[in-house]
């Protein structure tokens, strides 16, 4: 059976990309990280449609447009906020 080989190749392909994702996410703002991760959804839908030959429905197109609009709106309206550090709790 080719299943063990397929699982091994999948893990070898996935782990470096996951490590790079975490490495990059620490170096850019949370808003940009969120926007980049939202594009994963869109690229997944487009790739699946291209590989399977299925057309993208108007509902999927509308969903993709709303995802993009939310991300762009978040970036355009985002203000960098300082982390709120709670006051130290006095210990008895």
ChimeraX attribute file (.defattr): number of C-alpha atoms within 10 A of each C-alpha:
attribute: neighborCount
match mode: 1-to-1
recipient: residues
	/A:1	5
	/A:2	6
	/A:3	8
	/A:4	9
	/A:5	10
	/A:6	11
	/A:7	11
	/A:8	11
	/A:9	11
	/A:10	11
	/A:11	11
	/A:12	11
	/A:13	11
	/A:14	11
	/A:15	11
	/A:16	10
	/A:17	11
	/A:18	11
	/A:19	11
	/A:20	10
	/A:21	13
	/A:22	11
	/A:23	11
	/A:24	12
	/A:25	16
	/A:26	10
	/A:27	9
	/A:28	10
	/A:29	11
	/A:30	12
	/A:31	17
	/A:32	15
	/A:33	16
	/A:34	14
	/A:35	17
	/A:36	13
	/A:37	14
	/A:38	16
	/A:39	15
	/A:40	11
	/A:41	13
	/A:42	18
	/A:43	12
	/A:44	11
	/A:45	15
	/A:46	18
	/A:47	12
	/A:48	14
	/A:49	14
	/A:50	12
	/A:51	8
	/A:52	9
	/A:53	9
	/A:54	10
	/A:55	11
	/A:56	13
	/A:57	10
	/A:58	9
	/A:59	9
	/A:60	14
	/A:61	14
	/A:62	11
	/A:63	13
	/A:64	19
	/A:65	13
	/A:66	12
	/A:67	17
	/A:68	16
	/A:69	12
	/A:70	14
	/A:71	19
	/A:72	15
	/A:73	11
	/A:74	15
	/A:75	14
	/A:76	10
	/A:77	8
	/A:78	10
	/A:79	9
	/A:80	9
	/A:81	6
	/A:82	6
	/A:83	6
	/A:84	6
	/A:85	6
	/A:86	6
	/A:87	6
	/A:88	6
	/A:89	6
	/A:90	5
	/A:91	4
	/A:92	3
